[in-house]
Amino acid sequence: MTTRAASQNSFGYAWRSRLATLVVVAAGTVRATDLHVATEYIYPTSFRVVGGQLQTGANGNGVVQETVVVPENFQTREVGIVFSVEATVSGMNAGAATIAALEQRNKNGNTELMIAATLGDAELVRRLLARGAMVNAKNNYGSTALMGAAAGGFTEIAGLLLARGALPDSKSSDGSTPLMFAAKNGQIEVIQQLIDKGANVNAGTRDGFTPLMFAVNNGSDDVVSLLLEKGARKDTQDRHGTTPLALASAKKADAMVVLLTRGPAAK
């Protein structure tokens, strides 16, 4: 009994360990790999004694074999949830998506802000932004309020949205950016706004169409000239291998052909 009690003290009350167990989060707000529950094993609740039998030695004296006490069952407790940095970030992103989903939308997924921006209602845009409307929310086609403002040439609204953090290079489901929406509609002032905010003049859609190609198709010499001035490449090709120059030639747009071939070696 003495041996067992001594072993209980050494194996039990002094023995601790911690293990991390994955938690599966059904709601999906935070990934399972981001959350851990820490379990602490505290005291053994039972023991198995190995050895200790009394045997008779060669001289007739009693000999006790070495006694080993093995702890078998343990009392445990959960000591808390451990969050990683990734869990915090993913949770924030999920929260933002949830808030965006709460905004009232029509059958195409357009929010009030998207509709107001597309219609050119600057006052309503201001009120909606003041109420906390999600400036980068997307509709069912991946379009944003800034794309609507860019397509309509509404510079005041574009400025309001950009000031609130609208992404100048956000992409719709086909890869179109606000700059492309402006280029295909010849909205040169909005194009300048977007470029000033860092919009990529050489971004491409999934089919490889660039703002310059949209401008050529629109037939706007001024927009083509501005995009070239801002670094638009002449050698880009869509998925069919068509270049801006080929588009201009097919349209018999002589002024654009000149723009696309003059200056340094035409690309």
N, C-alpha and C positions, 0 to 999 in steps of 0.2 A: 504493500500500500504506500509505503514511503517513497519507493521508487516511482510509482505511478503519479503521486502528487507532485513530486519534483519535476517529472517530465511534463505534467500538465502546465506547470508554471512556465517552463522554458519553451515548450512548443505552442502553448495556447496564448497566454496573455501578452507574450512578447512578439508574437508572429502576426504581421500585417502585410497585405499586398493590395495593389490596385490594378484593376483591369478595365480596359475601355471596350464597351460593347456598342455596335452600331444600332441606331434607332431608325426605324422605317417610318417616315412621315407621310401619311396617306394624303394629306391635303396638298402636298406638292409645293408649298410656299418656300420651304427650305429643302435642299437635297439631303438625302439620307446620309451621304458621306460628309455632310457639313456638321452633323449633330452627333455627339457622343454622350452616353450616360456613364458616369464613372461609378463603378461598383466597388465597395470596400469589403474585403473579407476580414472579419474581426476575430472571433474566437471559435476554436473547434468546439462542437457540442458533444462529440463522442470520440473515443479512442480505441485503438486495437493494440493489445499488448502482445508483443512477439518475444518469446523466450521466457525465462523466469522459472522454468521447471527445476525442481529439486532432484538432484541425482547423487548417487553414492560414489565417492572417489575411491582410488586404489587403497588408501589408508583407512577407509571406512568412514571418513568424514563427509558431511553433506556439502555439496557444491552447487551454487546457484549460477545457472548460465547467464550470460549477458542479457539484460532486458532492454528491449526497444519499444518505445511507445509511439504509435503512428496515429496522428490526428486524421479523422475520417470525414466528419460533417462540420460545416462551418455556418456560423451566423453571419449574414450579410446585410448590407444596407446600401441604398442608392444615395450618393453624396452630391448629386447635382448634374446639371446638363452643361456640357462643354461646347461652346460655339467656336468655330474657326472664323478667320477674317472673311473667307469666301462665303461662309454662311450669312454673315452680316450683309455683304454686298448683294448676294443673290436674293436675300430677303427684301432689301430695299428695291431692287429691280422688280421683284414680284409685286411689291406694294404699289409701285408706280403703275404697273400694268393693271392692277386691280382698280386703282383710282380712275385710270383712263377708261376702263370698261364701264364705269358707273356713269359716264357722261351720256346724256341722251343722244341717240343716233337715229337716222332714218334708215330705210331698208338697204341703202348702199353703204351704210356705216359712216355717213358724214355727220360730224358734230355741228353744233351751232356755230362754233368758231370757223370751221371749214366753209360753211355756207355763207357766213357773213363776209369772209375774206374773198371768196369767189365772186360774190355780188358787189364787192367794193364798198361795203358799209363800214367805214372807218370808225364811226361812233359806236356801233354795236361791237366791233372788234375790241375797242378800248374797254367797254363795260365787261365783256366776257373775260378779257385778260385780267381785269381788276378782280373778278370773281374767282380767279385761279384756274381758268380753262387750260387744259393740257395743250401746249403750243405745238408739240411734236406728235400728237396723236395721228393715227393713220386710218383711212377708211378701208373698205373691203378690197380696194385695188392698190393699197399702199400709198395713196396720195395724202399730202398734208395741206394744212391751211396756207402755208407759204407757197406751195405749188399753185394753188388757186389764185393767190394774189399775183404771182409771177405771170401766169397765163393771161390775166386780165390787165396787166400793166399798172397795178395799183401800188405806186411807189410808197405812199404814206403807210398803207397797211403792211407792205413788205418791211418797211422800216420798224414799225411797231413790233412785228413778229420777231424780226432779227434781234431787236433790242431785248426781247424776252427770252432769247436763247433758241430760236428756231434754227434748225440745222440747214446750212446752205447746200449741203451735199447729200441730204436725205434722199433715198431712192424709193421709187414706187415699185410695184410688183414686176414691172418689165424693165426696171433699171433706170427709169427716167428721173432726172434731178430737177429742182426748181429752175436752174439755168436753162435746161432743155425746154421746159414749158415756156419760158420767156423767149427763147430763141425761135421756137417754132411759130410764135405769134408776133415776132418782130418787136418785142418790148425792150427797146434799147436802154431806157433809163433803169429799169429793174435789173437788166443784165449788168449794168455798171455797178449797181448796189450790191448784187450778189458777188461779183468779182472782188469788190472792195472788202467783202467779208470772208474772202478766201475760197470762194467756189472754184471747183476744178474745171477749167475750160476744156480739158481733154477727157472728161469722164465719158464712159460709153454705156449704152443700154445693153441688154442681153444679146441684141442683134448687132452690136458694134456701132450703133449710130451715135455720133457726137453732137455737141451743141453747134459746131460749125456746119455739120451736115444738115441739121434742122434749119439753120439760118439760110443755107443755100436753097433748100426746098421751099422755104417761105418766100424767097426772092428778094430779101432785104440786103442791099449792097452795104448799107451803113452798119448793120449788125455783123455781116461777114468781115468788114474792115476792122471793126472794134475787136472782134474775137481774135483775128490774126494779130492785131497789135498787142493783145494781152497774152499771146503765146499759144494760140490754138494751132495744132499741127495739121499740115496739109497732107501728110502721108498716111493718115488713118484710113482703115478700110472696114466696111461692115462685113457681115458674115458671108456675103456674096462676092467680096473683093472689090466693092465699089468705093471709090475715093470721092472727096468733095469736088475735085476737078471734073471727074466723070459726071457727077450729078449736074454741075453747072453747064457742062458741054451738052448734056442731053436736054437741058431746058433752053439751050441756045441763049444763055444769059451771058452775053459778051463781056459786060462790065465785071461780072464775077470771075469769069475766066481770066481776065487781066489781073484781078486782085490775087488770084490763086497761082499765077505764074510769074508775077513780077518779083522784084527784090532779089534776095539771095536765091540760090538754086532751088527751083520749085521742088517741093518734096511730095 
